[in-house]
Amino acid sequence: MSNPGPATTTTPQYVDGVASSTNPMVWGMLAQSSAAIVAPTDTTEDVLATVNLAAGYVGANSRLKVRFNLTNTNNANVKTFRIRLGGLTGTALASFVTTSLAGVFGEVEIVQNASQQAETGWGVAYTAAPAVVFSANATAVIDVSAATTLVLTSQKATGADTLTLVSYSVEHFYGQ
């Protein structure tokens, strides 16, 4: 198997081969990393990882699956992890708030609703507590027939707190 390449590649790269909008595969790993990414010491929403989606690649009825593992400061301050389609100013299709939970592992699905201009996203996360955190259904109107990005972000109420994206992966499942 070949390395799927960095998350910031212009064209999606795959473990199982190369795909394009004219020659899609049923499944492909778009991006993955096990190198810890530490959020900056500020209170703004910061991009931790970016996945570029080529124009037209994500077709009608396709889905993206994002898995992530986070650690953060274990205190009462709010730390938020979001997955946005359309870049930092795009729509948050999943959002998880953590305070006194030291670790979070989660999975999010973003589904194209029978077109390239309508998405629904939802997710679930499990904590070290143990507890389950849900991200309710969110909808977007992002035109994925044009090139766009999927971003994983963090935002903290207190800049000195930590939030670390320990690992993540983004998979694409081609829709029929």
C-alpha positions in Angstrom: 0.0 0.0 0.0 1.2 3.5 -0.8 1.1 6.5 1.6 -2.1 8.5 1.0 -0.1 11.7 1.2 -0.5 14.9 3.3 -4.0 16.3 4.1 -3.2 19.4 2.2 -2.7 17.8 -1.2 -4.6 19.5 -4.1 -6.0 16.2 -5.5 -7.2 13.4 -3.2 -4.7 10.6 -3.0 -5.6 7.0 -2.1 -4.2 3.9 -0.5 -5.9 1.8 -3.2 -5.1 3.9 -6.2 -6.0 7.2 -7.7 -9.5 8.5 -8.3 -11.0 11.5 -10.0 -14.4 12.9 -10.7 -14.5 11.0 -14.0 -13.1 7.8 -12.5 -14.3 7.5 -8.9 -13.6 4.7 -6.6 -16.1 3.1 -4.2 -13.9 4.0 -1.2 -10.7 6.0 -0.6 -8.7 7.4 2.3 -8.5 11.2 1.6 -6.3 12.1 4.5 -5.0 10.8 7.7 -2.4 11.7 10.4 -1.2 10.4 13.7 1.1 13.4 14.3 -0.4 15.4 17.2 -1.6 18.9 16.2 -1.7 21.3 19.1 -4.2 24.2 19.0 -2.6 27.7 19.4 -2.8 29.4 22.7 -5.7 31.8 21.7 -9.5 32.0 21.8 -10.1 32.2 18.1 -11.3 29.3 15.9 -8.2 27.8 14.5 -7.8 25.3 11.7 -6.0 22.1 12.8 -6.2 20.2 9.6 -7.4 20.9 6.0 -8.5 18.4 3.4 -8.8 19.8 -0.2 -11.7 18.4 -2.2 -11.3 18.6 -6.0 -14.1 20.2 -8.0 -16.8 17.6 -8.6 -15.1 14.8 -6.7 -17.7 14.5 -4.0 -20.8 13.5 -6.0 -24.5 13.1 -5.2 -25.1 10.5 -2.6 -21.5 10.4 -1.6 -20.4 10.5 2.0 -17.3 11.6 3.9 -16.4 9.8 7.2 -14.2 11.6 9.7 -12.6 9.9 12.7 -10.7 11.9 15.3 -9.0 11.5 18.7 -8.6 14.6 20.9 -7.0 15.4 24.3 -7.6 18.6 26.2 -7.1 20.3 29.5 -9.3 18.7 32.1 -11.1 21.7 33.7 -14.5 23.5 33.6 -13.5 25.8 30.6 -15.2 25.1 27.3 -13.2 23.7 24.4 -15.0 23.2 21.0 -14.0 20.9 18.1 -15.7 21.5 14.8 -15.7 19.9 11.3 -16.6 22.4 8.6 -17.3 22.0 4.9 -16.4 25.1 2.9 -13.3 26.1 4.9 -13.2 28.1 8.1 -16.1 30.3 7.1 -18.1 27.3 5.8 -20.8 25.4 7.7 -20.1 23.5 10.8 -21.6 20.0 10.1 -20.5 18.6 13.4 -19.5 20.3 16.7 -18.4 18.8 20.0 -18.0 20.7 23.2 -15.8 19.3 26.0 -14.9 20.7 29.4 -13.7 18.3 32.1 -13.3 15.3 29.7 -9.6 14.6 29.2 -10.0 12.6 26.0 -12.5 12.3 23.2 -12.7 9.8 20.3 -15.4 10.5 17.7 -16.8 9.8 14.2 -18.7 12.1 11.9 -20.5 11.5 8.7 -21.2 14.1 6.0 -23.7 12.9 3.4 -24.5 14.5 0.0 -28.3 14.5 -0.2 -28.9 13.3 -3.8 -27.1 16.4 -5.2 -23.8 18.2 -5.0 -25.4 21.2 -3.3 -27.0 19.8 -0.1 -25.3 18.1 2.8 -26.3 16.7 6.2 -23.7 16.0 8.9 -23.9 14.3 12.3 -21.6 12.6 14.7 -21.0 10.9 18.0 -18.0 11.0 20.3 -16.9 8.9 23.2 -15.0 10.2 26.2 -12.6 8.8 28.8 -15.3 9.4 31.4 -17.0 7.2 29.9 -19.7 9.3 28.3 -21.2 9.8 24.9 -21.5 13.2 23.2 -23.7 13.6 20.1 -23.6 16.3 17.4 -27.1 16.8 16.2 -28.0 16.8 12.5 -26.7 19.9 10.7 -27.4 20.9 7.1 -25.5 22.9 4.6 -25.7 24.2 1.1 -22.1 24.0 -0.1 -21.6 23.4 -3.9 -19.1 20.6 -4.0 -19.2 20.6 -7.8 -16.6 23.4 -7.2 -13.4 22.8 -5.3 -13.8 23.3 -1.6 -12.2 22.2 1.7 -13.1 20.3 4.8 -11.5 21.7 7.9 -11.1 20.4 11.4 -11.0 23.3 13.9 -10.6 24.1 17.6 -11.8 27.0 19.7 -11.2 27.5 23.4 -12.9 29.8 25.9 -9.5 30.2 27.6 -6.4 30.5 25.5 -4.1 28.9 28.0 -6.1 25.7 27.9 -5.0 22.9 25.6 -6.7 21.0 22.8 -4.7 18.5 20.8 -5.9 16.7 17.7 -4.0 13.4 18.4 -5.0 11.7 15.2 -7.6 11.9 12.4 -8.7 10.2 9.2 -11.1 11.3 6.4 -12.6 8.6 4.1 -14.7 9.1 1.0 -17.5 6.7 0.0 -18.7 7.2 -3.6 -22.4 7.5 -4.0 -24.6 5.9 -6.6 
